[in-house]
């Protein structure tokens, strides 16, 4: 029997609620598909700061490095916004990504037929949407130096540096190529090369790497146009390749094509070692503890973990099929309610999904 060691980071807000559902689902899947999964829970984010004064404690990072995969719920709360930036939960995320060298963020956006009426866009616009955002994750403006704030002057200033070297762009482009070769062989590289030097390097480097790939169609698009096109005609996209900042914004925009950001998973990967699998949504502290959160994005992140991180493809397929069956029967969490469905709590819809496995 295969054995896996998973680190679970429940984090903040609704994290513990959706993590509880994920634990139960993974337990059921391991029994059904004959593998053993050890789930090690560690503090991360605001809860880790509360106990250790550090959102990403060394012990947590060591456990993550020594695992087969990391399943992360969500972090953050407005009550931590007054902390020094390096102590905020979001800085813990950056530290985790850097520690595990997670340079590639993969965010699939696919319309589930049972939820097609949940989107704010017309059916004919979204019905054929099936795209993946490939976002560079440990470079760009979020990690660039120098950065800082200057207050001891007449007019306070703040500054950040957007910086990439060609090797960082090359390796994320190679990831996009691998994914595109398994799909429709189309890559749209998104930048702002008409005004940003760093984006000109991005475009030039992507074009140079892609010149060796004769089977893949490459297009380039400015980020403002890409945002418009995701609303106007999202089905035109197959693989969107972009930088850290632009990928952060565009993937959240793409998430709403499905009707709820509570439906979308993601994977953050490196070339070797454990990946981190997490829902796209945030910690939603306004509904934390009410048992009304949507656990499906985290469950689909667990599916990506099973498929990509553990190579348990049958278990991943079983989980996704269970989710589709529950949704097709009209069961929803509150964020997906269309006025004609049966609204269930977080734990209740988790039980429905477990029953379908």
PyMOL commands that set and color helices and strands:
alter all, ss='L'
color gray80, all
select helices_A, chain A and resi 15-32+46-52+58-65+78-80+85-87+89-99+113-118+123-126+140-142+166-181+197-210+223-232+234-236+244-258+261-263+296-309+313-328+334-336+346-356
alter helices_A, ss='H'
color red, helices_A
select strands_A, chain A and resi 2-11+35-41+69-74+104-110+130-136+148-150+157-159+186-191+217-222+239-242+265-269+276-279+331-332+342-343
alter strands_A, ss='S'
color yellow, strands_A
deselect
rebuild
show_as cartoon
